[in-house]
Each structure stands twice: as structure tokens, then as C-alpha cells.
Amino acid sequence: MTIDRTSLRWNGWGPTAQPDALPDGSPAWDWIADALGISSPLPKTPAKDLGDCALPASGLDGETRLELERIVGANQVHVGDYERAFHARGKSYHDLLWMRAGNISNAPDAVVYPRSEEEVQRLVEFAAAGDIVLVPYGGGSSVVGGVTAREEGETRLCITVDTTLMASLLSIDETAMTATAQAGVYGPALDQALANHDVRLGHYPQSFEYSTLGGWVAARGAGQNSIRYGRADKWLVSAHVATPSGLWRTESTPGSAAAPNLNQLVAGSEGTLGIITQATFKIHDVPETEDYRGYLFRSFAEGADAIRQIVQAEIPTAMLRLSDPDETYFFRTLSSVGKEKGIKDNLADAYLRLRGYADKPCVLLIGMEGSAVNVSYARDRAARIIAAAGGLHAGKSPGTSWKAGRFHGPMVRDPMMDHGLGVDTLETSTFWSNIETLHKAVTDAIATSTKETLDGPGQQGIVMAHISHAYADGASLYFTFVFPRRHDGGLDGEIKQWLTIKRAASDAIAANGGTISHHHGVGTDHAPWLGQEKGPIGMQTLGAVKNSIDPKGVMNPRKVLG
């Protein structure tokens, strides 16, 4: 199953026909305005229609187009406005600032849709011979500038290679519990194809509905259930990569001491070494039962310590997600604005006040999947640790509600941007002993830098965070921040505002023991901080690999290494 590109928003998230997540007239808008210290009603700042945007002329010449058509077919080479605009950038807040303002100067000269590994390899070899830039593109869900077509200063012909017609499940080895699929398959289609065999990969990032297998590997992604199913670098068994030096088939043995495992170069390569055409990955039986539920903690530190104990005790959980007080308050209040409380709600509030959980508590969501016996064991053992750490059971409703809407978060961003607001995310990870320090440092950096970009009295941003992935030695921190946009400087002013906040947050991460990215990748946005993390020898090694495989630098230039 593929997705018709014209059914999707070229400058937003999801289908053009999806319901508005925050419709005009919702009482939530007044509450958001008050929380940000700005006047209500919020301004109208709609995105420009494609018909009102001017694309740069395509530089694709007739001879080059004919050769591309010989490789992939005449119907698979596109130079129309919609295709070029859709593939100009990814889906970050920064990307959408450009695209909503109608500035799509980064559009590729053409978009091609190969249908086989052979076609991709021929495309890469043709591009390398002709010094043509190729940008691999799956779902285009990058939020770090990972799929921007023509980078500033790039004068070479630029072609985006869209892999989404390569969407087949190729094989399943039910004895070894591995499967192989083409890289362009979307998450839901892959999930359904595997479910037909009563197995699953179990990789469910928030972008699941509009991202692809190849993109998950290329960005070294982590799904929401990574505690059970692993990150991309853990579930990847092997890959095929079309490179300027030839088709690269990585090793696929269960374990090997024959030098470093080169799959680890593919996972996180972000298209800079070549185009992933297929991947073999670990699979699991569809679980017999699932159990998702919620707990309340009086503090973020208590909740984080409970997660640490659960993971270090090797209790088989699928997901552990702890929201800090500000995130818990924001989403609980946003979902309840305008709704009249009933007797049951008032009794619950009174009970929480009595127990000391009413003053901006933290919500921990925990999910368990597997056999009924294992889930029961995990639930009971985790519950004892949580209770001893000060957690209060809140029932199954919080967990089941989160699971039902776990892919809907990005849908809120478009209406917020339609009302003059900025909303962005970033993530990191660190050791348990440093979680509180890093959480405070990044929260303060975002809040302070946001305040510096605002000119209205009393205006402020909202900064919230949660632990989204946990390990025996540490965990990730995922930050979301909402703020009033500066409109007095036009697009340049809005980008400057974002850069100010992004740089402050990234500097705080680097200075306080965090990785510059836990699962979003590097792209262009994080490249300036990569050297601090990898060190000079590490950067030399990465550069040497890139130069060896892609000496002309045609594969997704300026990404990762800058």
C-alpha cells in the first residue's frame, strides 16, 4: 500500500482532509493565550496556498530527463509544482516556517520514483558520474533538516529520490524470526503485512503513519515501545544500500567478531552514504495481551527513579513514559478546557488533594505486552516498585487513551501555527545520575532564550518534557515548547527567533552531558554540535567513510557532517 502524495499536506502534517485538531472557537485558544501571556483572540496566520508560491525554475535539461526516464520510466520522473514543493523540505517547525511563508526555493529540480533496487542503483551511478545531487526521501518526516533538497549555495542539479513505490514485504523467516522488506514501505502497511503472519516489528514512532522503514533505519530511530522491541540499530539485521561505489550488502549473521559491524554505519547514515533499498529486521510474535495504565507521582525525580528501578530489575515492559509537571498540567488542562466537571471528577480531585497529588503531579504511563503470564508478572512487580517510590495508581484509562491517540500529536502543530504560535520539539539522553541536571538545564535554556525573543510585557513560552525511552544506565528526555511567534521581522525574524532558542537548547545539552540527538537524527540542524560529541578522531573517521564511498559528495550533501 502506498499513499497518494496529493492527498497529503505539502506544507504540514498528515492528510489535507483530516479534521482540525484545535478548531476555531475552541475554548482551548483562550486558555493557551492566557498561559503564554498574550491577548486573545490569537492572530490568524494561515499558510500560503501553493498557487500563491513561486518555485524556482527546474534546471533539469532534456538529455538528463531522458536518461532518468530510461532508468525509472517516463511516468516516474516529475517536475510539477506539487511534487517539487512537497519534496523541498521535511516536517520540522523550521521547515514549515519556510514552506508556510511560500518560500520553497529549496525545491529539487526533479523528483523520481524508482520501483526496484536495480533502478535505485542505476540512478545513483548516473548521478555520481554526472555530479548530480541525490536526496533520499521516504515519508519526509525528518524534523532535523535531513531531507532538505537544495542546500544553500548548492549549484549542482538536485534530484530527490522518493522510495515509496518500493513498498513490498519480500520475505519472512519464521524460524529465525526475521523479515525483509523494501525500504519505502510506510509503517501501517508494513505492520499489516507482518500481522498477516501473526508477527510484528514493534517499531511505533510518533511519525509511524507517515514514515518508512528506510527512514527509520537512516535516522537511527526509536519507536515508543523501544524498551521491548529495540531501537533501529538494535532490530536491524542487515541492509542493502545503493552507493556511488556499488550496491552495498551489509553482513547478516546473528553474531560476528569479524571486525566492527557495518550495519552500525548504515543506521544513522541519513542518506549520506547511499540510498537504503531494503532492510532485514527482527520480528516478534503478536503479543497475546497488552496492558497500558497510568500512575501519578508527586515529583519528576520520584517518577524517574521508579523507571530506573523497573528497567534495572529487568522487568519486561514495552513502554515507560513520564511527563514532568508542566507537561502533565498542559495536556490535562488542554483536554478539559470548556468541559464541566461532574461529581466523579470532583471526588477524584478531592481524593488527590487528600493524598498530596493535586499540586502539579507527574503522570507515568506504563505499557506491557506479551503472554498473559508475563504481562501479569510485569504489572505486579512494576506496581510494587512504583508504590514504594511514591506512585499512585490512576487506572487503565490514562494508558489506553494515550495509546489510542499516540500518533496524533503532530496534528496539533498546524492549527497552532495558523494562530501565530510556534511549537517545536527536541530530544536527548543521558545517564540516570544526570537526568535531573540535564532536565533543568535544557528547560531553563529554552525558557530564558524564548523570553529574550519576545517583546510583549508578560509574554512567555511553555516548556515541557517527558522521559520517553529508558535503559539500564539512563534515559531520553523529550522536550516540547510552545511560544508566541515574532511577526515584526517577517520570515527572517521568525527563523532568527527559532535559531536563538534552538542554539540555546543545544548548547545546554552539549554542556550538560546529553547527546545532541537520541532518535531524531542529525540532519543539518544538529550538525554544528556533532563534533563535540564524536571528537576529532570520530569526525575524521566518519568523513573518511563518506569520502571513500561518495567521493564527489552527491549523496544528501551537508547532512550529518555539515
C-alpha positions in Angstrom: 0.0 0.0 0.0 1.3 3.4 -1.0 0.0 6.9 -0.1 -1.1 9.3 -2.8 1.2 12.3 -2.3 -1.6 14.7 -3.5 -3.7 13.6 -0.5 -1.1 14.9 2.0 -0.3 18.4 3.1 2.7 19.7 1.3 3.4 22.2 4.0 2.0 20.5 7.1 1.4 17.1 8.7 -1.0 14.4 7.6 -3.9 14.3 5.1 -5.3 17.5 3.7 -8.8 16.3 4.7 -8.0 15.5 8.3 -10.3 17.2 11.0 -8.9 20.3 12.7 -7.3 19.1 16.0 -8.0 22.6 17.5 -10.9 24.2 15.6 -11.6 27.9 15.7 -14.0 28.7 18.5 -12.5 26.1 20.9 -12.2 27.5 24.4 -8.7 26.0 24.4 -7.4 29.0 22.4 -8.3 31.5 25.2 -6.5 29.3 27.7 -3.4 28.9 25.6 -3.3 32.7 25.0 -3.6 33.3 28.8 -0.8 30.8 29.5 1.5 32.5 27.0 0.7 36.0 28.3 -0.7 37.2 25.0 -4.0 38.8 24.1 -7.0 36.8 22.8 -8.2 36.1 20.2 -4.9 34.9 18.7 -4.0 36.2 15.3 -4.8 34.5 12.0 -1.6 33.4 10.3 -2.6 30.9 7.6 -0.1 29.2 5.3 0.1 30.3 1.7 -1.6 28.2 -0.9 0.8 26.5 -3.4 -0.8 28.6 -6.2 0.5 31.8 -4.5 4.0 30.5 -4.2 6.8 30.9 -6.8 9.0 27.9 -7.4 12.4 28.4 -9.0 12.6 27.0 -12.5 13.7 23.4 -12.8 17.2 23.1 -14.1 16.5 19.6 -15.5 17.6 19.6 -19.1 16.1 17.4 -21.8 19.0 15.0 -22.1 19.2 14.3 -18.3 15.4 13.8 -18.2 15.6 11.3 -21.0 18.2 9.3 -19.1 16.2 9.4 -15.9 13.2 8.1 -17.8 15.3 5.3 -19.3 16.1 4.2 -15.8 12.7 4.6 -14.0 10.2 5.1 -16.7 8.6 8.3 -18.2 5.8 8.3 -15.6 8.2 8.2 -12.7 10.0 11.5 -13.3 8.2 14.6 -12.0 8.9 18.3 -12.4 5.5 19.6 -11.5 5.0 22.2 -8.8 3.3 20.0 -6.3 5.9 17.2 -6.4 8.8 19.6 -6.2 7.2 21.6 -3.4 6.2 18.5 -1.4 9.8 17.3 -1.5 11.5 20.6 -0.8 11.9 20.1 2.9 10.9 17.8 5.8 8.4 18.4 8.6 10.3 20.4 11.3 9.0 23.6 12.7 11.9 25.3 10.9 10.9 23.6 7.6 7.3 24.7 8.0 8.2 28.3 8.6 9.8 28.4 5.2 7.0 26.4 3.4 4.1 28.1 5.0 5.5 31.5 4.1 5.7 30.3 0.5 9.5 30.2 0.3 10.2 26.9 -1.5 13.5 28.0 -3.1 15.0 24.7 -1.8 12.8 22.6 -4.2 14.6 19.9 -6.1 14.9 20.2 -9.9 13.0 16.9 -10.2 11.5 14.0 -8.2 12.0 10.4 -9.3 10.1 7.3 -8.0 12.1 4.2 -8.6 10.4 0.8 -8.2 13.3 -1.6 -7.7 16.7 -1.8 -6.1 18.2 -2.1 -9.6 16.7 1.2 -10.6 18.0 2.9 -7.5 21.5 1.7 -8.1 21.4 2.9 -11.7 20.2 6.3 -10.5 23.0 6.6 -8.0 25.6 5.6 -10.5 24.2 8.0 -13.1 24.2 10.8 -10.5 27.7 10.1 -9.4 29.0 10.1 -13.0 27.3 13.4 -13.7 27.9 15.1 -10.4 24.2 15.4 -9.7 23.0 15.7 -6.1 20.6 13.0 -4.9 18.4 13.4 -1.8 16.8 10.2 -0.5 13.2 10.6 0.6 10.8 8.2 2.3 8.0 9.7 4.3 9.8 13.0 4.6 9.1 13.2 8.3 12.6 14.4 9.3 12.5 17.2 11.9 16.2 18.0 11.8 16.6 19.2 8.2 17.5 15.7 7.0 15.7 15.8 3.6 16.1 19.4 2.5 16.6 19.2 -1.2 18.9 22.0 -2.3 21.0 23.4 0.5 22.1 27.0 0.4 25.0 27.6 -2.0 24.4 24.3 -3.9 24.6 24.9 -7.6 24.5 21.4 -8.9 21.4 19.7 -10.3 19.4 18.3 -7.4 17.1 15.3 -7.7 15.0 13.8 -4.9 14.6 10.1 -5.0 11.3 9.1 -3.4 11.3 5.4 -2.4 7.7 4.9 -1.5 6.8 2.8 -4.6 9.3 0.3 -3.2 6.9 -1.0 -0.5 6.8 -4.8 -0.6 7.3 -7.3 2.2 9.9 -9.5 0.5 10.3 -12.5 2.9 9.8 -13.8 6.4 11.9 -16.3 8.2 9.6 -17.6 10.9 12.4 -19.9 12.3 15.0 -17.1 12.7 12.2 -14.6 13.4 13.4 -12.1 10.8 11.7 -10.4 7.9 12.9 -8.4 4.8 11.1 -5.5 3.2 11.7 -2.8 0.7 12.7 0.5 2.3 9.9 2.6 1.1 7.1 0.8 2.9 5.1 3.0 5.3 4.6 2.0 8.9 0.9 1.0 8.8 1.4 -1.1 5.6 4.4 -2.9 7.0 2.6 -3.5 10.3 -0.4 -5.0 8.4 1.7 -7.2 6.1 3.5 -8.6 9.1 0.3 -9.0 11.1 -1.0 -11.3 8.3 1.7 -13.7 9.5 0.9 -13.0 13.2 4.2 -11.2 13.8 5.3 -7.6 14.2 8.4 -5.4 14.1 7.1 -3.3 17.0 8.6 0.0 15.9 6.0 2.7 16.5 7.5 6.2 16.4 5.1 9.2 16.7 5.6 9.6 12.9 4.5 6.0 12.3 1.6 6.7 10.0 3.7 8.8 7.6 7.3 7.4 7.9 9.0 4.5 6.2 11.2 1.5 7.1 14.2 3.0 5.3 13.8 6.3 7.1 13.7 4.6 10.5 17.0 3.0 9.8 18.6 6.0 8.2 17.8 8.2 11.2 18.6 5.5 13.8 15.1 6.0 15.1 13.4 4.7 18.2 9.8 3.7 18.5 7.6 4.4 21.5 7.9 0.7 22.5 11.6 0.5 22.2 12.1 -0.9 25.6 10.6 -4.2 24.4 11.4 -4.1 20.7 14.6 -2.1 20.5 15.8 0.9 18.5 16.5 0.7 14.8 20.2 0.0 15.4 19.1 -3.0 17.6 16.4 -4.5 15.4 18.3 -4.0 12.1 19.8 -7.3 10.9 21.2 -6.2 7.5 20.6 -3.7 4.7 21.1 -3.1 1.1 22.4 0.3 0.2 22.8 1.7 -3.3 26.0 3.8 -3.2 28.2 5.6 -5.8 30.7 2.8 -5.2 28.2 0.0 -6.0 25.5 -1.9 -4.2 26.5 -2.5 -0.5 25.0 -5.5 1.2 25.9 -5.5 4.9 26.6 -8.6 6.9 23.6 -10.6 8.3 24.9 -13.1 10.8 23.4 -13.3 14.3 26.7 -12.5 15.8 30.2 -11.9 14.5 33.6 -10.9 15.7 34.8 -10.2 12.2 35.7 -6.5 12.7 33.1 -3.8 13.5 29.5 -4.5 12.5 29.0 -2.2 9.5 25.2 -2.2 10.0 26.0 0.5 12.6 27.3 2.7 9.8 24.1 2.4 7.9 21.9 3.0 10.9 22.2 6.8 11.3 23.8 7.5 7.9 20.8 9.7 6.9 21.3 9.1 3.2 24.8 10.5 3.1 26.4 7.1 2.1 23.7 5.9 -0.2 20.0 5.0 -0.5 18.7 2.2 1.6 16.8 -0.1 -0.7 15.8 -2.9 1.6 16.3 -4.0 5.2 16.1 -7.2 7.1 14.9 -6.9 10.7 14.0 -8.8 13.8 10.3 -9.7 14.3 8.2 -10.9 17.2 5.0 -12.8 17.7 2.0 -10.5 18.0 1.5 -10.3 21.8 -1.2 -12.4 23.4 -2.2 -9.4 25.6 -1.4 -5.8 26.2 -1.8 -3.7 29.4 -1.4 0.1 29.4 -2.1 2.1 32.5 -1.2 5.3 34.4 0.3 6.3 37.7 0.8 9.7 39.5 3.9 10.9 41.2 4.4 14.0 43.4 7.7 14.8 41.6 9.6 14.1 38.4 12.5 12.8 40.4 10.4 10.2 42.2 8.9 9.0 38.8 12.3 8.9 37.1 13.7 6.8 40.0 10.8 4.4 39.7 11.5 3.9 35.9 15.2 3.3 36.7 14.4 0.6 39.2 11.9 -1.1 36.9 14.4 -1.2 34.0 17.4 -2.2 36.1 15.3 -5.0 37.6 14.8 -6.3 34.0 11.0 -6.3 34.4 9.7 -6.9 30.8 7.9 -3.7 29.9 7.2 -2.3 26.5 6.9 1.4 27.3 7.6 3.7 30.2 6.8 7.4 29.7 7.0 10.0 32.5 5.7 13.6 31.9 7.1 16.4 34.0 4.7 18.6 36.0 4.4 21.2 33.2 3.7 18.7 30.5 1.2 16.8 32.7 -0.6 20.1 33.6 -0.6 21.4 30.0 -2.2 18.3 28.4 -4.6 17.6 31.2 -5.8 21.2 31.2 -5.9 21.4 27.4 -8.1 18.3 27.2 -10.5 19.5 29.9 -10.9 23.2 29.0 -14.6 24.0 28.4 -15.8 20.8 29.9 -18.0 20.9 33.0 -16.8 18.7 35.9 -19.1 16.1 37.2 -19.4 14.6 40.7 -17.0 11.9 39.8 -14.4 14.4 38.7 -14.8 16.5 41.9 -14.5 13.4 44.1 -11.3 12.4 42.2 -9.8 15.9 42.7 -10.7 15.8 46.4 -9.0 12.4 46.8 -5.9 13.6 45.0 -5.7 16.7 47.3 -6.1 14.4 50.3 -3.2 12.2 49.1 -1.0 15.1 48.2 -1.0 14.6 44.4 -3.0 17.7 43.4 -0.2 20.2 43.2 1.0 19.7 39.5 1.7 15.9 39.7 3.6 13.9 37.1 2.0 11.2 35.1 3.8 7.9 34.4 2.4 5.7 31.6 3.5 2.1 31.6 2.8 -0.5 28.9 3.3 -4.2 28.9 2.9 -6.6 26.0 3.4 -10.4 25.7 1.9 -13.6 27.1 -0.7 -13.2 29.8 1.6 -14.7 32.3 4.5 -12.4 31.6 2.2 -9.3 31.5 0.7 -10.2 34.8 4.2 -10.7 36.3 5.5 -7.4 34.9 2.4 -5.5 36.0 2.6 -6.8 39.6 6.4 -6.3 40.0 6.3 -2.8 38.5 3.4 -1.9 40.7 5.3 -2.7 43.8 8.3 -0.7 42.8 6.0 2.3 41.8 4.1 2.2 45.1 7.4 2.1 47.1 8.7 5.1 45.1 5.6 7.1 45.9 3.4 6.4 42.9 -0.4 6.3 43.0 -2.3 4.0 40.6 -4.6 6.0 38.2 -6.1 3.1 36.4 -6.0 1.9 32.8 -7.8 4.9 31.3 -4.7 7.2 31.0 -2.7 4.4 29.3 -5.5 3.3 26.9 -6.2 6.9 26.0 -2.6 7.6 25.2 -2.3 4.5 23.1 -5.4 5.4 21.1 -4.0 8.9 20.2 -0.3 8.3 20.3 0.2 9.3 16.6 -1.9 12.4 16.8 0.5 14.9 18.5 1.9 16.4 15.2 -1.6 17.2 14.1 -1.9 20.0 16.7 1.1 21.9 15.3 -0.6 23.1 12.1 -3.6 24.8 13.9 -1.1 26.4 16.4 0.9 27.8 13.5 -2.3 29.0 11.9 -2.8 31.1 15.1 0.6 32.8 15.4 2.2 30.3 17.7 5.5 28.4 17.4 5.8 24.8 18.6 8.8 22.6 18.4 10.4 19.6 19.9 13.9 18.3 20.6 15.3 15.3 22.5 18.4 14.0 24.1 19.5 11.3 26.5 21.9 11.0 29.5 22.7 8.8 32.4 20.3 8.4 35.3 22.6 10.2 37.6 22.4 13.3 35.3 18.7 13.2 34.4 17.6 16.0 36.8 20.6 18.2 36.0 20.0 18.0 32.2 16.3 18.3 32.5 16.6 21.6 34.4 19.4 23.0 32.3 17.6 22.5 29.0 14.2 23.6 30.4 15.9 26.8 31.7 17.7 27.4 28.5 14.6 27.1 26.4 12.5 29.3 28.8 15.2 32.0 29.0 16.0 32.2 25.3 12.3 32.2 24.4 11.8 35.1 26.8 14.6 37.0 25.2 13.0 36.7 21.8 9.6 38.2 22.9 8.8 41.9 23.1 5.4 41.9 24.8 5.1 42.5 28.5 4.3 39.3 30.4 4.8 37.1 27.3 6.5 33.7 27.9 6.9 30.3 26.4 5.7 27.0 27.8 8.4 24.3 28.2 7.5 20.7 29.0 9.3 17.4 28.9 9.0 13.7 29.3 11.1 10.6 29.6 10.2 8.6 26.5 12.8 5.8 26.3 14.6 4.1 29.2 17.7 1.9 29.6 19.5 0.3 32.4 22.1 3.2 32.5 19.9 6.2 31.5 17.0 7.6 29.6 16.0 10.0 27.0 14.4 13.4 27.6 11.9 14.7 25.0 11.1 18.5 25.2 8.2 20.3 23.7 8.0 24.1 23.7 5.2 26.5 22.6 5.8 30.2 22.3 4.3 33.4 20.7 6.0 33.9 17.3 7.7 37.2 16.4 5.9 38.6 13.3 7.6 42.0 13.1 10.6 40.7 11.1 8.8 38.5 8.6 10.2 35.1 7.8 13.7 36.2 8.6 12.6 37.3 12.1 10.8 34.1 12.8 13.7 32.0 11.7 16.1 34.1 13.9 13.7 33.6 16.8 13.8 29.8 16.3 17.6 29.7 15.9 18.0 31.6 19.1 16.0 29.1 21.1 17.4 26.0 19.2 21.0 27.1 19.8 20.5 27.8 23.5 18.9 24.4 24.0 21.5 22.6 22.0 24.4 24.4 23.8 22.8 23.4 27.1 22.5 19.8 26.0 26.2 19.7 24.9 27.4 21.4 28.1 25.4 19.2 30.5 26.2 15.7 29.4 23.5 14.9 26.8 23.6 13.6 23.3 22.6 16.1 20.6 20.0 13.6 19.4 18.5 10.4 20.8 16.3 9.4 17.9 15.6 12.4 15.6 19.0 12.2 13.9 21.5 15.0 13.0 20.5 16.4 9.6 21.6 20.0 9.2 20.1 21.3 12.5 22.3 19.3 14.8 25.5 19.1 12.7 27.2 22.0 14.4 27.2 20.1 17.7 28.2 16.7 16.4 31.9 17.3 16.6 31.7 18.0 20.4 30.1 14.5 20.9 32.2 12.4 18.5 35.5 14.1 18.9 38.1 14.9 16.2 39.1 11.3 15.6 35.5 10.2 15.3 34.7 13.0 12.9 37.7 12.1 10.8 36.6 8.5 10.7 33.1 9.5 9.6 34.4 11.9 7.0 36.8 9.2 5.6 34.0 6.7 5.2 31.9 9.3 3.4 34.7 10.3 1.1 35.6 6.7 0.3 32.0 5.7 -0.6 30.9 9.0 -2.1 34.0 10.9 -3.3 32.0 13.5 -5.3 29.7 14.2 -2.4 26.5 13.7 -4.3 24.6 11.8 -1.6 22.5 14.1 0.6 25.3 16.8 1.0 25.6 19.0 4.1 23.7 16.5 6.2 25.3 15.0 9.4 28.8 16.2 8.7 27.8 19.7 7.7 
